[in-house]
Amino acid sequence: MASNGEHGFYLLKSNLVGNATSFLNFLTPAECKSLIDSGESSLELRAGVTDDRQVHENLRRSDIGWFAANGEHKWLFDRIRDAINQVNTSSFGYKLIGFEGIQFTKYSHRTTEESDFYSSHKDTIVLPGGTIRKLSFTIQLSEPESYGGGDLVLYESLTDSIPLTRALGSISFFPSYTIHEVLPVTRAVRYSLVGWAHGPAFV
């Protein structure tokens, strides 16, 4: 009897690993500017940490803060909730329970030291309650022409990568187990929002 390998294997979807889905014009330019201003003025930005909750500047350099759902940004949480439900129904089909507070992220070009970046990693962190990050999202707050470098890329293999859209106000979703990185910023500053939807562990 021939083995299954001799018959080949046909993917149900192309780019099954990366499988990114983006919505353009998720936020207006005015909303993007307002969120940047709010993040810079009202959040206490700190160096981003890695999975061990420690700062490792050889792995990640960025400044981050957190928007809360119970204040002036509730409208943003409501809109993201609706987008998660929509994209999960149409594209992913995960069992999801909720999502974390929204991370405001600032990647800067630095002239006196290494510029900001985030080396290749996955987002599949298990929370104390036993849920796991299953669906990651990022929202582009910066005008794409206002900075250089800083692309968020997903890896299909060790050598093949796909950059996500830089369109202002776009939101992109991808499975949290996808290996991805933020390339070094080569000019000015890139602002984005990042978050993760959680659910029971994959089986």
Summary of the structure (lengths in Angstrom):
residues: 203
radius of gyration: 17.6
end to end distance: 29.9
largest distance: 67.9
contacts: 593
relative contact order: 0.24
helix: 20%
strand: 33%
